[in-house]
Each structure stands twice: as C-alpha cells, then as structure tokens.
Amino acid sequence: MTTALAAAERAGAPILAAALHAQIPADWPPEFHEADELERMERLLRDPQNDGWALYYLIRRAPARALVGVAGHSGRPTADRVVEIGYSVVRSHRRLGLATEAVTGLPERAGRQELR
C-alpha cells in the first residue's frame, strides 16, 4: 500500500481496480479493513520510516487478476525488533490458502527489510 493506492481505495472500487489492474470482488473490503483502518494506514505511510511496514494488497493472479485481501504490518518494529502482523481476506476467496501464503511471507520479508 502507498498513499496513492490508499487514496485510490478511498475514491472507490473502480479507481482502485484501475490502479491495481485487478478486479475488485463484490464483497470488498474484507472484514477489519474499514475506513478507520485505511485512515490509520494513511497516517502511518506519511512517515518515511514506515516505508515497507504497512499493509500490502493481496492480489490473486489466476484465474483472473483479483484483489482478495490485505496483509501486512502495523508499523515498523519496536526497539527490540517486534512487529505486529495482520491480514484479512474477502469471504469469497477464503479457505484457499491465500492468507497462509501471505502471512508466511511477512516474517521473512520483515527480516530482510532495512530498519531506518
């Protein structure tokens, strides 16, 4: 997620779909990814130290490119290198292993992410 993509999401599904080059399912947004969470992510993204430590849009590539959820961090790690992760997948794409795949990759990516 970037501030530009967050703004696209706020503008509505057609704008977000165009920005991501992905279909937006009818059940978007997923649970726990509501307006207040989007606003919190926008605030987080305004701090350059949080670059890479926010949410990622989860896009399923096949059978058609579709936005299926979000996963990511709630900000950069604490001083003792603890970071919170979370995820949410739209109901129509659950139980396909997508959240497991996304959440499995987050700690690995966090380990490679440069702390600022």
Buried (B, 14 or more C-beta within 10 A) or exposed (E): BBBEBBBBBEEEBEBBBEBBEBBBBEEBBBEEBEEEBBEBBBEBBEEEEBBBBBBBBBBBEEEEEBBBBBBBBBBBBEEEEEBEBBBBBBEEBBEEEBBEEBBEEBEEEBEEBEEE
